[in-house]
Amino acid sequence: MYFPLSLGVGCGVGRRFSKAKTLVPDWSVVGPDTPALEAWLHLRFSRSGMSPAEAETAFGARAEEARAPGIEALDRYLGETRGLSGVDRVDLYFVGGRARGWRTSSLGVAGVWIPARAPFLTRHWIDAVLAGAPEERLDDRPRLSLIREVGPVTAGVPWVMTRMPLRESEYVLRGLKEVSRRRLARAARHVDGATGVGDRAPSARRQTAT
């Protein structure tokens, strides 16, 4: 049986990571690219690997040398997507960087005792995941829908985040997305009323990133 492994590794591409807070979409990553957003992405993604403190514990004086290849690769990925929306930059990073690591390390180790396959890490899957507009890819709904299409038997398997089958989980995500959208609109009206201008204030994420 390879099913649990497939969902754990192959379905990473297109997930909500860095685009939502738990299950609530973060609309700040939909807008145009900014230097502050890039700084936040660099900080966020560099922390997903070995932190400076962990590297120092493991490698001592060679800590910076040990982390350098990963930081250089991250800089290359971010440079290649500069100018795109935050959602596109996040998804392309997972396709080009993180997914490659999952495929080579996780599947390689698991293959020692279990037949390893990743049916959700194919070119067709990636094209489908990235097909929607940025605002459509803020949460896991497109991914859950694609999983049901590729493997209908999975429709009744509880999703770890909701403890409900995939179709019912999509309803939960739809409601959370609508709530977050209305909260964003209400905040924008509040800013408009307070400042008299039409542009909403930068999100807290982008303010702190600078």
SULNORWO-V435456 format. One record per residue. N is the residue number from 1. RES is the residue in one small letter. NEAR is the number of other C-alpha atoms within 8 Angstrom. Layout:
# SULNORWO-V435456
[[N/RES/NEAR] [N/RES/NEAR]]
This chain:
# SULNORWO-V435456
[[1/m/5] [2/y/9] [3/f/6] [4/p/7] [5/l/11] [6/s/14] [7/l/11] [8/g/8] [9/v/13] [10/g/14] [11/c/12] [12/g/10] [13/v/12] [14/g/14] [15/r/9] [16/r/12] [17/f/5] [18/s/7] [19/k/13] [20/a/12] [21/k/8] [22/t/4] [23/l/9] [24/v/11] [25/p/13] [26/d/10] [27/w/11] [28/s/8] [29/v/11] [30/v/10] [31/g/8] [32/p/9] [33/d/11] [34/t/7] [35/p/6] [36/a/10] [37/l/12] [38/e/10] [39/a/10] [40/w/11] [41/l/9] [42/h/11] [43/l/8] [44/r/9] [45/f/9] [46/s/11] [47/r/8] [48/s/7] [49/g/6] [50/m/9] [51/s/9] [52/p/9] [53/a/6] [54/e/8] [55/a/14] [56/e/12] [57/t/8] [58/a/7] [59/f/9] [60/g/8] [61/a/6] [62/r/8] [63/a/13] [64/e/10] [65/e/7] [66/a/9] [67/r/11] [68/a/8] [69/p/8] [70/g/7] [71/i/9] [72/e/8] [73/a/8] [74/l/11] [75/d/9] [76/r/8] [77/y/11] [78/l/12] [79/g/7] [80/e/6] [81/t/10] [82/r/8] [83/g/7] [84/l/9] [85/s/12] [86/g/12] [87/v/13] [88/d/10] [89/r/12] [90/v/11] [91/d/11] [92/l/9] [93/y/11] [94/f/12] [95/v/11] [96/g/9] [97/g/9] [98/r/9] [99/a/13] [100/r/9] [101/g/9] [102/w/10] [103/r/12] [104/t/8] [105/s/8] [106/s/10] [107/l/12] [108/g/10] [109/v/7] [110/a/10] [111/g/9] [112/v/7] [113/w/5] [114/i/8] [115/p/9] [116/a/11] [117/r/8] [118/a/12] [119/p/7] [120/f/10] [121/l/10] [122/t/8] [123/r/6] [124/h/6] [125/w/9] [126/i/12] [127/d/8] [128/a/9] [129/v/12] [130/l/10] [131/a/6] [132/g/8] [133/a/7] [134/p/10] [135/e/8] [136/e/8] [137/r/14] [138/l/13] [139/d/15] [140/d/12] [141/r/10] [142/p/11] [143/r/11] [144/l/11] [145/s/11] [146/l/10] [147/i/12] [148/r/12] [149/e/7] [150/v/6] [151/g/8] [152/p/8] [153/v/7] [154/t/9] [155/a/11] [156/g/7] [157/v/9] [158/p/9] [159/w/10] [160/v/6] [161/m/4] [162/t/7] [163/r/7] [164/m/10] [165/p/11] [166/l/15] [167/r/9] [168/e/8] [169/s/11] [170/e/12] [171/y/8] [172/v/8] [173/l/13] [174/r/9] [175/g/8] [176/l/11] [177/k/11] [178/e/8] [179/v/8] [180/s/11] [181/r/9] [182/r/8] [183/r/8] [184/l/9] [185/a/8] [186/r/8] [187/a/9] [188/a/11] [189/r/8] [190/h/8] [191/v/12] [192/d/12] [193/g/8] [194/a/6] [195/t/6] [196/g/7] [197/v/8] [198/g/5] [199/d/6] [200/r/9] [201/a/6] [202/p/6] [203/s/7] [204/a/6] [205/r/8] [206/r/12] [207/q/9] [208/t/6] [209/a/9] [210/t/6]]
